[in-house]
């Protein structure tokens, strides 16, 4: 195994093992059982994350989008990789464009874990697509509603 791959595995394993925010995520997930009417982004999402830099990295990703006010949300994410789980929060600024809700935000995981991760994405009532980037990794999030099938009728983006 190349030393950069070994270092990556050790850093990710350590970061995921130390993550202590899973309880917050679980509370948010339970509280979001019912999707708020008239809000395309709020509520539960379920899908996958995939690293573009480290091809073997990826796994299940769940999220809960919580409205904070006009054009602002807090995302509670829970990501799985191998046997590890990590949970963290990201605040997003949003803007409606062409029938989609576009969002962006950032989260600082600390220098050891890649520093500041930036997130840019878009959502419809049944589809959540985003990319992330940091000094250590970059990749994608793809999620849909766990309670509705992609393409089914929903509300329009806020």
N, C-alpha and C positions, 0 to 999 in steps of 0.2 A: 504494500500500500504506500502511495506517495506520502511524504511528510505533510504536505498541505492538506491532503484528504484526511489523514489521521488527525491533524490539528483541528480541522473542521468538525469531525465527528466528536472529538473530546469537548470542544467548546460548546457545540449544540447540546450534547448530552448533559453537560454541566449546567447550562442555562435552563434547559427544560426541567432538570431535576430540582433546581433551586426555586423554580417558579412557585409562588405561594398564592396566586390570585384566583385559583380554580374555584374556591368557595364563592367569591363575588360573581364569577361568571355563572355558576350553577343557580344562584339566587336570581340573577337577571333572566336566565333562561326560563325558570319556572314562572316568574312574574310576567313574561311575554307570551304566555300560552295563547292568548287571544290577540290577534293582529288588530292594531288600532284602525278604525275606519277612516278612510280619506287620507291615509299617509302611506305612500308607496315604499318608503325606506324603513320605517319603524317596524320592530318585531324581530322574529327569528329568521335565521338563514342557515343553510347547511350545504356543505360542499367539500372542496379540496383546496389545498395550497400546493404549489410546485415551485421549487427553486430552478431558475434558469442557469445559475452559475455552478451549482453543485447538483449534477443530474440525478444522483441517487436520493436526493432529499425531497420529501413531500409527504402529504398525508391528509387526514380528515381535518376539516376546518369548520367550526360552527361560530356563528356570530349573532349578537343581539344589538340592534340599532335602537338607541334611546333618544327621543327628541329632547333637545336642550333649549329650544326656542327657534325663532325664525332663522332658517339657513344654518342651523347647527345641530349636530348629533354627537353622541358618545357611542362608540362601538366597543362592546365587550367581546373579545375573541378568545376562543379556546382551540389550540392547534395540537394535533397529535403527530408524532414522528416515531416510528418503531414502537418502543414501549414507553416513551416519554410523552408528557402533556405539559403544555405551557399556556398560560392565560395572561392577557394584558388588555389595557384600554387604550383607545385612540380617539381623540376629538377630531371631528370632521367639519369643515366648512362646505356648504352645498350651494349649488346654483342649478336652476332648471334650464335645460337647453334641448330643443328639438324633441320634446316628449320624454326625455330622460333626466334623471337627477344626477348631476356630476358632483363629485366630492373630492376633497383632498385633506390630508392631515399628516401628522408626524408623531413619532414616539421614540424617546431616547432609552435604549436598552442598556446604555453604559458602554464605555470604550471597549471593554473586554469582549462584548457580544456584538460589535459592529457599529456602536454609536447610534446616531439618529437614523431611524428608518422613516422614509417618506412614502406616503400612500396616495395614489391617484386612481380614481375609478368612476364608474357610472352604474346606475341601477334603474331598472324598470320595476313594475310591481312584482315580477316573478324571476328577475335575473339580476345578479350582483357580480360585476366583473371589476377587478382592481389589479394594479401592479404595485409592487413594493421595491424599494431600492435602499441600499446602505453601502458603507465602505466595504462590507464583508459579503453581502449577498444581495441578490435581486431575484424577483420571481412574480408569480401571479396567484390571485385568489379567484376561484370560480364557485359561486354558490347560487342556490335557488331556495324557494320557500319549502320547508319540510312539510307544510300542511296543504300546499297546492302544487299542481303539476305545472311545469314551465309552459307558457303559452295560454294558460287559462285566463279567464277574465279576472281583472283585478282593478284597483283604483289607479288613477293617473298619478304621475309624480307630483309631489307637492311643490 
